[in-house]
Amino acid sequence: MTDRDDWAPKSVDLSTPNAARMYDYYLGGKDNLAPDRAAAEMVLQIAPEIRIAAQQNRAFLGRAVRYLAEAGIRQFLDVGTGLPTQNNVHEVAHRTAPEAQVVYADNDPVVLAHGRAILAGSKNVDIVQADLRRPEEVLENPEVRERLDFDRPFAILLVAIVHFLQDSDGPEEIVARFRDALPPGGYLVLSHVCGDALPDAVAPVMEIYRRSSTPIITRSTERIRGFFGDLELVDPGLANVSAWRPETVEAKRIAERYPQGYFLAGVARKP
């Protein structure tokens, strides 16, 4: 990414580290700038495990989407999608079910601009501007309603996004509203940074993100579990992202090496 790509809105301050671009850097992507890389490297100096955790979180997303597609889910609403990278939700879903409908929702102008450029011409996929902090803005968006049938089972994906909600935003109430929107047979996919895994790193890492475009809030295992409410967690329940149905020797080895994950994740079904 150059200092000012053609798709980057001129109103966007590219001199401030951006959480989505920092995540892209952890993943080994190219859609990041010098301020993002500098901030990300500061984080990695404190907790080098975060790079592996981010990569494993992305792998979890792919496994979860594939699991749902194979279970018959044909509609996906990915909220707080972040910058497009490899194995995006629509790509994974369409390998199993080309007819699957996917909507990405984000309020970051950089994500929206880049996403629209990358997704132009893609079938059965839309990207809309909407804010996680205002669930109705997502759920009642005309493009979302046109693409997805809320009377049929669909999956809501809140992957690596709820930890950007401040406690003052009311994260439990926000996630509950998304849960309530699911019909019977629908699923919630959620992953979240857990403060239990690297307690000594929490304060300095949060301070770096406080100076970025989006501060981050780590939460305990029990608070993260609470986001699923009375939905039924599928096996293996709430787990380290690398331990959620690992498919490779590497993922299994990482799960054994880091049993208390920096990212916790789960997939839950509404009865």
C-alpha positions in Angstrom: 0.0 0.0 0.0 1.3 3.5 -0.9 1.0 6.5 1.4 -2.2 7.5 -0.4 -3.8 4.8 -2.6 -6.4 6.0 -5.1 -9.1 4.2 -3.2 -8.2 5.7 0.2 -10.7 8.6 0.9 -8.8 11.9 1.2 -10.6 12.6 4.5 -9.0 9.6 6.2 -6.0 10.3 8.4 -3.4 7.8 7.3 -0.8 9.1 9.8 -2.6 7.5 12.7 -2.2 3.7 13.2 -5.3 1.9 12.1 -6.4 -1.3 13.9 -7.6 -3.0 10.7 -4.3 -2.3 8.9 -2.3 -3.4 12.0 -4.2 -6.7 11.8 -3.4 -7.0 8.2 0.3 -6.6 9.1 0.1 -9.4 11.6 -1.4 -11.6 8.9 1.5 -10.8 6.6 -0.6 -8.6 4.3 0.5 -5.6 2.2 -2.4 -3.2 3.0 -0.7 -1.3 5.8 1.3 1.8 6.2 4.4 2.8 8.1 2.5 4.1 11.2 0.5 0.8 11.3 3.7 -1.3 11.0 5.5 0.8 13.7 2.6 0.4 16.1 2.2 -3.3 15.3 5.9 -3.9 15.9 5.6 -2.2 19.3 2.8 -4.6 20.2 4.9 -7.6 19.0 7.9 -6.5 21.1 5.6 -6.8 24.1 3.8 -10.0 23.1 5.2 -11.7 20.0 2.5 -14.4 20.3 0.0 -11.9 19.0 1.2 -12.5 15.4 0.5 -16.2 15.6 -2.8 -15.6 17.4 -4.0 -13.2 14.7 -3.1 -15.8 12.0 -4.8 -18.6 13.9 -7.8 -16.4 14.4 -8.1 -15.9 10.6 -7.7 -19.7 10.2 -10.5 -20.2 12.7 -12.8 -17.9 10.6 -12.2 -20.1 7.6 -12.9 -23.3 9.5 -16.0 -21.9 11.0 -17.5 -20.7 7.7 -16.7 -24.1 6.1 -18.3 -25.9 9.0 -21.5 -23.8 8.6 -21.6 -24.1 4.9 -21.3 -27.9 5.2 -24.1 -27.8 7.8 -26.4 -26.2 5.2 -26.0 -22.5 6.1 -26.4 -20.4 2.9 -26.5 -16.8 4.4 -23.6 -15.0 6.2 -23.5 -11.6 7.8 -20.0 -10.6 8.6 -19.9 -7.5 10.9 -16.7 -5.6 11.3 -15.2 -7.5 8.5 -11.8 -5.7 8.3 -9.6 -5.5 5.3 -10.1 -8.2 2.6 -7.4 -10.8 2.6 -7.0 -14.4 1.6 -9.8 -16.9 2.3 -12.5 -14.2 2.9 -15.9 -15.4 4.1 -17.5 -15.4 0.6 -14.6 -17.3 -0.9 -14.7 -20.0 1.7 -18.5 -20.3 1.6 -18.7 -20.4 -2.2 -16.2 -23.3 -2.4 -18.9 -25.4 -0.7 -22.0 -23.5 -1.8 -21.6 -21.1 -4.8 -25.2 -19.8 -4.2 -24.4 -18.7 -0.6 -25.3 -15.0 0.1 -22.7 -12.9 2.0 -22.9 -9.4 3.3 -20.0 -7.6 4.9 -20.6 -4.7 7.2 -18.1 -2.2 8.5 -17.9 1.5 9.4 -14.2 2.0 8.7 -13.9 4.2 5.5 -10.6 2.5 4.6 -12.1 -0.9 4.9 -15.1 0.1 2.9 -13.1 1.7 0.1 -10.7 -1.2 -0.2 -13.5 -3.8 0.2 -15.6 -2.2 -2.6 -12.6 -2.2 -4.9 -11.7 -5.8 -4.2 -15.3 -7.1 -4.2 -16.4 -5.3 -7.4 -18.0 -7.8 -9.7 -18.2 -10.6 -7.1 -21.4 -12.6 -7.2 -23.7 -13.1 -4.2 -21.8 -10.6 -2.0 -22.3 -7.1 -0.8 -20.4 -4.7 1.5 -22.4 -2.1 3.4 -21.5 0.8 5.7 -22.9 0.2 9.2 -21.7 0.5 12.8 -21.5 -2.5 15.1 -22.3 -0.2 18.0 -25.7 0.4 16.5 -27.1 -3.1 15.7 -30.3 -1.8 14.0 -28.1 0.1 11.6 -26.7 -3.3 10.5 -29.8 -5.4 10.8 -32.2 -3.0 9.2 -29.9 -1.9 6.4 -31.9 -2.2 3.1 -29.0 -3.9 1.3 -28.7 -6.4 4.1 -32.4 -7.1 4.0 -32.4 -7.4 0.3 -29.5 -9.9 0.3 -30.5 -12.0 3.3 -33.8 -13.6 4.3 -34.0 -13.3 8.1 -36.8 -15.9 8.2 -34.3 -18.5 7.1 -31.3 -19.7 9.2 -28.2 -17.5 8.7 -24.9 -16.9 10.5 -23.8 -13.7 12.1 -20.0 -13.4 12.3 -18.5 -11.1 15.0 -14.9 -12.3 14.6 -12.1 -10.2 16.3 -14.4 -7.2 16.5 -16.3 -7.1 19.9 -13.1 -6.3 21.7 -13.2 -2.9 20.0 -16.4 -2.2 21.8 -15.7 -0.2 25.0 -17.5 -1.2 28.2 -19.4 2.2 27.9 -20.8 1.0 24.6 -22.7 -1.8 26.3 -21.1 -4.8 24.5 -23.3 -7.4 26.2 -26.5 -5.6 25.1 -25.1 -5.1 21.5 -24.3 -8.8 21.0 -27.6 -9.8 22.6 -29.4 -7.7 19.9 -27.6 -9.6 17.2 -28.4 -12.9 18.9 -32.0 -12.0 19.0 -32.1 -11.3 15.3 -31.2 -15.0 14.6 -34.0 -17.3 13.6 -34.1 -20.9 15.0 -31.2 -22.8 13.4 -29.1 -19.6 13.0 -25.6 -19.3 14.3 -23.3 -16.8 16.0 -19.6 -17.0 15.3 -17.5 -14.9 17.7 -13.9 -14.5 18.7 -12.4 -12.1 21.2 -9.1 -11.1 22.7 -8.8 -12.7 26.1 -6.9 -10.9 28.9 -6.3 -14.2 30.8 -3.7 -15.5 28.5 -1.1 -12.7 28.7 -2.0 -10.7 31.8 1.3 -8.8 31.9 0.9 -7.6 28.3 -2.6 -6.3 28.7 -1.9 -2.8 29.9 1.0 -1.9 27.5 -0.8 -3.4 24.5 -4.0 -1.6 25.3 -2.0 1.6 25.6 -0.6 1.2 22.1 -4.1 0.6 20.7 -5.4 3.6 22.6 -3.3 5.7 20.4 -4.6 4.0 17.3 -7.9 4.6 15.4 -9.7 2.1 17.6 -8.8 1.2 21.2 -9.0 -2.4 22.2 -10.5 -4.0 25.4 -9.4 -7.4 26.6 -12.0 -9.4 28.5 -12.1 -12.5 30.7 -13.0 -16.0 29.6 -16.3 -15.8 31.5 -17.3 -12.5 29.9 -16.5 -13.8 26.5 -18.5 -16.9 27.2 -21.4 -14.7 28.2 -21.7 -13.2 24.7 -23.2 -16.4 23.5 -26.1 -16.1 25.9 -28.4 -19.2 25.8 -27.2 -20.3 22.4 -25.9 -23.8 22.1 -22.1 -23.9 21.6 -21.1 -26.6 19.2 -18.1 -28.8 20.0 -15.5 -28.0 21.3 -17.3 -25.0 22.9 -15.4 -21.9 23.8 -11.8 -22.6 22.9 -8.5 -21.1 21.9 -8.8 -20.3 18.2 -6.2 -22.8 17.2 -8.0 -25.5 19.2 -11.3 -25.0 17.5 -11.6 -28.0 15.2 -7.9 -27.9 14.1 -7.3 -29.4 10.7 -3.5 -29.2 10.4 -0.6 -30.5 12.3 0.6 -26.9 12.8 -2.7 -25.8 14.3 -2.7 -28.7 16.7 0.9 -28.0 17.7 0.1 -24.3 18.3 -2.9 -25.3 20.4 -0.7 -27.5 22.5 2.0 -24.9 22.9 -0.4 -22.1 23.8 -3.3 -23.9 25.7 -4.6 -20.6 27.1 -5.2 -18.6 23.9 -4.9 -14.9 23.3 -8.0 -15.3 21.1 -11.0 -17.3 22.4 -13.6 -18.4 19.9 -16.9 -20.3 19.6 -19.7 -21.1 17.2 -23.2 -21.4 18.7 -26.6 -22.4 17.3 -29.9 -20.9 18.2 -32.3 -23.8 19.1 
